[in-house]
Amino acid sequence: MASPSPPLHPATILCIYFVLPAFAELQRLQHQPKHDGSLNFLVIGDWGRKGKYNQSLVATQMGKMGDKLDLDFVVSTGDNFYNSGIKGLNDPIFIQSFSNIYTAKSLRKPWYSVLGNHDYRGNALAQVSPILRKIDRRWFCQRSFVLHAGVADFFFIDTTPFMNKYFNNSNRHYDWRGVLPRQKYLKNLLKDLEEALVKSSARWKIVVGHHAIRSIGHHGDSVELIKLLVPLFEANNVDMYMNGHDHCLQHISSINSPLLYLTSGAGSKAWRGDVKESHSGVKFFYDGQGFMSVQITETDAKFAFYNVSGDQIHHWTVTKPIMHTVA
């Protein structure tokens, strides 16, 4: 009888689970919507600072709004833990910046998250590990994945590897395990994203990433994403792209399509004070802390931005008429 194989070291398990699937088809999740088919969720980004820079105050207002909306889940647009992600599975910053901050009952729902560039400065494999869900079961973070939620499909994409500056800057460490070779990673991600968008028959198609495509905030437009992602979005009728990275709240409309560019990256440190020349499609810009709420039905999507005091500072509605087939 053959002797049993020795147990795998935890680090080996992590590498098998996360490095090999980097070139696999996007993971797909199902989220059951309400009985009437509607979805209510909050969007927050750039938040994890152990409650500092008004993170705790924003969290309090999120909890209040979550109660009013009967929340389904929370979307996190990345840069979840500052300044350099998490060090490992036992890093106390996970509890200090997440579990101990977002304590409202209404926020005890799934948190669907992507990585930001600051998260890549730490142990990226640890942050996307399912082991973290044993610490806080709300947490779900992957590099890229698809969330099917009835009336809407969400496509979470890993934008940091698209950005040339992180590979040209040798002064900082980034955890590229599972990403290199970079061009192969991006080629496979774009292929899988396009296939998922084409196959989607959802009424609403929503893409979530960390970096802004269009922005008048500190970081401005992302030329790499404009070149590689926008044509995919326009060809496949994506309704909106949600991001963080710029520490502000923004509503920008495309001048070429119905596509919306929505920034919610104001979860903690904000007020940078530098605004670039305005795009023609800019509808709203706010440089302070806050978050976004979204309410979606088959025919309507209602959006609102809230500041650190819970005041609604901008809102609008997008209507999508139902097309009836004539026999």
C-alpha positions in Angstrom: 0.0 0.0 0.0 1.3 3.4 -0.9 2.1 5.7 1.9 -0.2 8.8 2.1 1.1 12.1 0.7 2.3 14.6 3.3 -0.1 17.4 4.1 0.3 20.6 2.0 1.8 23.6 3.7 -0.9 26.4 3.9 1.2 28.6 1.6 1.2 25.8 -1.0 -2.5 25.5 -0.7 -2.9 29.2 -1.3 -0.7 29.1 -4.4 -2.6 26.2 -5.9 -6.0 27.8 -5.2 -5.1 31.3 -6.4 -2.2 31.2 -8.8 -3.4 28.5 -11.1 -6.9 30.0 -11.7 -5.4 33.3 -12.8 -5.7 32.0 -16.4 -9.0 30.2 -15.9 -12.6 31.3 -16.7 -14.0 34.0 -14.5 -15.6 32.6 -11.3 -19.4 33.0 -11.2 -21.5 33.7 -8.2 -25.3 33.8 -7.7 -27.0 36.3 -5.4 -30.7 35.9 -4.9 -32.6 39.2 -5.3 -35.7 40.2 -3.4 -39.0 38.5 -4.2 -40.0 41.4 -6.5 -36.7 41.1 -8.4 -35.3 44.4 -7.1 -31.8 45.0 -5.8 -30.6 47.6 -3.3 -26.9 48.0 -2.6 -24.2 50.5 -1.5 -20.9 51.3 -3.2 -17.8 52.3 -1.2 -14.2 52.5 -2.0 -10.8 53.5 -0.6 -11.8 53.0 3.0 -9.6 50.8 5.2 -7.9 53.1 7.7 -8.8 51.7 11.1 -11.7 54.2 11.4 -9.5 57.2 10.8 -10.1 60.1 8.3 -13.9 59.8 9.0 -14.1 56.2 7.9 -16.1 55.4 11.1 -18.5 58.3 10.4 -19.1 57.2 6.8 -19.7 53.6 8.1 -22.3 54.9 10.5 -24.2 56.7 7.7 -23.9 53.6 5.5 -25.6 51.6 8.3 -28.5 54.1 8.5 -29.0 54.1 4.8 -28.8 50.3 4.7 -31.7 50.1 7.1 -33.8 52.3 4.9 -33.0 50.4 1.7 -33.3 46.9 3.1 -29.8 46.3 1.7 -28.9 43.2 -0.4 -25.1 43.7 -0.4 -22.2 46.1 -0.5 -19.8 46.7 -3.4 -16.3 47.6 -2.5 -14.3 49.3 -5.4 -10.8 48.5 -3.9 -8.0 49.9 -1.9 -9.6 48.1 1.0 -6.7 48.3 3.4 -4.2 51.2 3.7 -1.4 51.8 3.2 -0.2 48.5 1.9 -3.0 45.9 1.9 -2.8 43.1 4.5 0.4 41.3 5.5 -1.2 37.9 5.8 -4.2 36.0 6.9 -3.7 36.9 10.5 -3.1 40.6 10.0 -5.2 42.5 12.6 -5.9 45.3 10.1 -8.6 43.1 8.6 -10.6 43.3 11.8 -9.5 46.8 12.7 -10.4 48.3 9.4 -13.4 46.1 8.4 -15.1 44.0 11.0 -14.8 46.5 13.8 -15.9 49.4 11.6 -18.9 48.3 9.6 -20.9 46.9 12.6 -24.4 48.0 11.7 -26.9 45.2 11.4 -27.9 46.4 7.9 -24.3 46.0 6.7 -24.1 42.3 7.8 -24.6 41.4 4.2 -22.1 40.1 1.6 -19.3 42.5 0.6 -18.3 41.9 -3.0 -14.8 43.4 -3.4 -12.0 43.9 -5.9 -8.4 44.7 -5.2 -6.9 48.2 -5.6 -3.3 49.2 -6.2 -2.7 49.7 -2.4 -4.0 46.2 -1.8 -1.4 44.9 -4.3 1.4 46.5 -2.1 0.6 43.9 0.6 -0.1 40.2 0.4 -2.7 40.1 -2.4 -3.1 36.3 -2.2 -4.1 36.6 1.4 -6.7 39.2 0.7 -8.5 37.0 -1.9 -8.2 33.9 0.3 -11.5 32.3 1.3 -9.9 31.7 4.7 -10.7 35.3 5.6 -14.4 34.4 5.4 -13.9 32.3 8.5 -12.9 35.5 10.3 -15.8 37.6 8.8 -18.2 35.7 6.6 -19.3 38.9 4.8 -16.0 39.2 2.9 -15.8 38.0 -0.7 -12.8 39.4 -2.7 -11.4 38.0 -5.9 -9.3 39.6 -8.6 -12.1 39.2 -11.2 -15.5 37.4 -11.1 -19.1 37.6 -12.3 -22.0 38.1 -9.9 -25.4 37.1 -11.3 -28.1 38.9 -9.3 -31.3 38.4 -11.3 -32.1 41.7 -12.9 -28.4 42.7 -13.0 -25.1 41.0 -13.8 -22.0 42.5 -12.2 -18.6 42.0 -13.7 -15.8 42.6 -11.2 -12.5 43.2 -12.9 -8.9 43.5 -11.7 -7.7 46.9 -13.1 -4.4 47.3 -11.4 -2.4 45.0 -13.8 -3.6 47.1 -16.7 -1.8 50.2 -15.4 1.7 50.6 -16.9 3.0 52.9 -14.1 3.0 50.1 -11.5 5.3 48.0 -13.6 7.6 50.9 -14.5 8.0 52.0 -10.8 10.7 50.0 -9.1 10.5 52.0 -5.9 7.5 50.1 -4.6 6.8 46.4 -4.1 3.7 44.9 -5.6 2.5 41.3 -5.1 2.2 40.1 -8.7 1.9 36.4 -7.9 -0.7 35.0 -10.2 -0.5 38.0 -12.5 2.8 37.4 -14.3 3.4 37.0 -17.1 1.4 40.2 -17.3 0.4 40.1 -21.0 -0.9 36.6 -20.8 -2.9 37.5 -17.7 -4.5 40.6 -19.4 -5.2 38.7 -22.6 -7.0 36.0 -20.8 -8.9 38.5 -18.6 -10.1 40.5 -21.6 -11.1 37.3 -23.4 -13.1 36.0 -20.4 -14.7 39.4 -19.8 -15.8 39.7 -23.4 -17.3 36.2 -23.3 -19.1 36.9 -20.1 -20.5 40.1 -21.4 -21.7 38.5 -24.7 -23.4 35.7 -22.8 -25.2 38.0 -20.3 -28.9 38.5 -20.9 -29.4 40.5 -17.8 -31.4 43.7 -18.0 -28.5 45.7 -16.5 -24.8 45.1 -17.0 -22.6 46.7 -14.4 -18.8 46.5 -14.4 -16.8 47.2 -11.2 -13.1 48.0 -11.1 -10.8 50.0 -8.9 -9.3 52.5 -11.3 -11.4 55.2 -12.9 -11.9 55.2 -16.7 -13.1 58.8 -16.8 -12.3 61.2 -13.9 -11.7 64.8 -13.2 -10.2 63.9 -9.8 -6.6 63.6 -8.7 -5.7 60.6 -10.9 -7.7 61.6 -14.0 -8.5 59.3 -16.9 -6.9 55.9 -17.3 -5.7 55.7 -20.9 -5.1 52.0 -20.7 -8.6 51.3 -19.7 -10.1 53.7 -22.2 -8.2 51.8 -24.9 -8.9 48.2 -23.8 -12.2 48.3 -21.9 -14.4 51.0 -23.3 -14.8 49.3 -26.7 -15.9 46.1 -25.0 -18.4 48.0 -22.9 -19.9 49.9 -25.8 -20.1 46.8 -28.0 -21.9 44.8 -25.3 -24.3 47.5 -23.9 -22.7 47.9 -20.5 -24.9 50.3 -18.5 -22.4 51.6 -16.0 -18.8 51.3 -14.7 -18.2 51.8 -11.0 -14.8 52.5 -9.5 -12.8 54.0 -6.7 -9.1 55.2 -6.8 -10.0 58.9 -6.8 -11.1 59.8 -3.3 -14.3 61.5 -4.3 -17.8 61.0 -5.7 -18.4 61.5 -9.4 -21.1 61.1 -12.0 -19.9 61.3 -15.6 -21.9 60.4 -18.7 -20.4 59.1 -21.9 -20.8 61.3 -24.9 -20.7 58.3 -27.2 -23.1 55.9 -25.5 -25.5 55.5 -22.6 -22.6 54.3 -20.4 -22.2 55.9 -17.0 -18.8 56.4 -15.2 -19.5 56.4 -11.5 -16.8 57.0 -8.9 -17.3 56.0 -5.2 -13.8 56.2 -3.7 -14.6 58.4 -0.7 -14.7 55.9 2.1 -12.1 57.7 4.3 -9.3 60.1 3.4 -10.5 62.7 0.9 -10.4 66.5 0.2 -7.4 66.4 -2.1 -8.4 69.7 -3.5 -7.1 69.2 -7.1 -9.7 69.0 -9.9 -8.7 68.5 -13.5 -10.3 70.3 -16.4 -13.9 69.2 -16.7 -15.2 66.6 -19.2 -18.2 67.5 -21.2 -20.1 64.7 -19.6 -19.5 65.6 -16.0 -22.8 65.7 -14.1 -21.5 65.9 -10.5 -18.2 66.0 -8.6 -17.7 66.0 -4.8 -14.2 66.0 -3.2 -15.2 64.9 0.3 -16.1 61.6 2.0 -19.2 59.7 1.3 -20.7 56.7 -0.5 -23.3 55.8 -3.2 -26.6 53.9 -3.0 -28.1 52.1 -6.0 -31.7 50.8 -6.3 -32.4 48.7 -9.4 -35.6 47.2 -10.8 -36.3 45.8 -14.2 -37.1 49.3 -15.6 -35.3 51.8 -13.3 -32.0 52.4 -11.6 -31.9 55.1 -8.9 -28.6 56.5 -7.7 -27.7 58.8 -4.8 -24.5 60.1 -3.3 -24.3 60.8 0.4 -21.7 62.8 2.4 -20.2 62.0 5.8 -23.2 63.5 7.6 -25.7 61.3 5.6 -27.0 64.2 3.5 -28.1 63.3 0.0 -25.9 65.6 -2.2 -26.8 64.2 -5.7 -29.4 61.9 -7.1 -30.7 60.8 -10.5 -32.7 58.0 -12.2 -32.0 56.0 -15.3 -35.0 54.4 -17.0 -34.8 51.4 -19.3 -38.1 50.7 -21.1 -39.2 47.2 -21.7 -39.2 46.3 -25.4 -42.2 44.1 -26.3 -41.8 41.8 -29.3 -44.5 42.1 -31.9 -45.8 38.8 -33.1 
